[in-house]
Amino acid sequence: MAQRPGETGDLFAQVRPRPMGVGELTRLLRAQVEPRFKDVWVAGEISNLRRQSSGHVYFALKDDEASIGAVLWASQARRVPFALEDGLQILARGFIEIYPPHGKYQLVLQELEPRGAGAQALLLKQIKERLQQDGLLDPARKRRLPFLPRRVGVATSPTGAALRDFLRVLHGRYPTLPVLVAPCRVQGEGAAAQVASAVRGLCRAGCDVVVVTRGGGSQDDLAAFNDERLARALAACPVPVVSAVGHEVDFTVADLVADVRAATPTHAAQLVAPVKAELEERVAALRARLQRCVGEAVGARRRELRALRAELADPKHVLSQQRHRLDDLQHRAETAARARARAFAVQVSELRGRLGRAEPRARVRALLRRAEDAARRLGRWQASTFPRERLRVERLQARLEPANVAKLLERGFALALAGDGTLVRSSAGVAPGDALRLALARGWLDVRVEERDRGADPLPARGGPRPGEGPGGG
């Protein structure tokens, strides 16, 4: 039986599946692939690394068998703690994404770790270089620990031996020293963030020194203390930080950034807490030394006081000194006033000359105010200095008043002066016929000696013989 035309084509049309569009196929692949690979870890080598101006990073992740495109968005790229470069072996975590417009799939990365021999050493090297560039490893920024802290903060595990050792030594040295413990994880995922948060909390609580500590362990156990974010948190702490991580042979990035590194937790306690008994001994010694110094100072002041009293024994000397000082002060004040007046006069004259051209009224007013202020200060100085010095002179004059010859003359006494001007103190110093001058309170008299006394009382009121009368009368 002959086959009718078109029958073969219709048969194939019935067997062939319905064709799909490219977009439909891509959507089906996306629906099957992306949910299955939404969180994967991939190990490989970076190649063809490209950085965009937006901050996004593109590269290929390859091994000996295949290569896959990878992208690291800018927000994630900023959080990578090491530098990316071609040839670097990494362990990457992310998810598969299919990009329909190009029909490609790529690995969108969320977390990166260096991998292979020397990866950790490279990571630490890059962290140290960045910290060094920012000046966080500079010895000049290291702060000294307080001599006697008011409160010690400790960021560590609450159940670890490090805390027990630290508290045992610290309370043995200074039993009453307050300690605030901020519990946190010291190893494992999230440990670095917890330690950093604990340090910030201790600073807010008023601690004036913070100790970050834990016991010894492997490099993986101590990895949190090599975290760059923790290192920067320690550097930003407003109070000194002591790092006591692991044993003496262990060394971490936190040790480099901290103000002081302690080899062990017990060593940290020795650094932050002085021995109370030793402090009490030092205080007692200082108190004795202070009392001795005070005694010596009092003795020295007493000797100075005696010397000053000895100088005051001669009031004439003191009065003369004060008069000279008063004259000098008055002369200096007058000289300064005249000099200041001349200077201001010159300035005023110059300003008046300029006034016609520029009229600097504001400056003239300022200078006039300065002149008036200087005059007021000079007046206040004179008003406070002259009366005080004058009062001192008057007091000294009052002390000399009893020895004032003029006052004695006012009371009726007279001074007998010989012809050569010397003072006659005894009748034995003159002879009959000698000319004398009697100095009175007002004026003087020239007299001549007629007779000297013979040892009798010269005052008539006392009943003795009058001048010119001998024992036999006449």
WOBEL-V829239 format. One record per helix or strand of 2 or more residues. SS is the DSSP state (hx for helix, st for strand). FROM is the first residue (numbers start at 0). TO is the last residue. If there is no record, write none. Layout:
SS;FROM;TO / SS;FROM;TO
This chain:
hx;6;14 / hx;21;35 / st;39;50 / st;56;61 / st;66;71 / hx;73;76 / st;88;98 / st;103;113 / hx;118;132 / hx;138;140 / st;150;155 / hx;160;172 / st;177;182 / hx;190;203 / st;208;213 / hx;222;225 / hx;227;234 / st;240;244 / hx;252;256 / st;259;260 / hx;264;271 / hx;275;311 / hx;314;357 / hx;360;402 / hx;404;409 / st;414;416 / hx;426;428 / st;434;438 / st;443;447 / hx;459;461
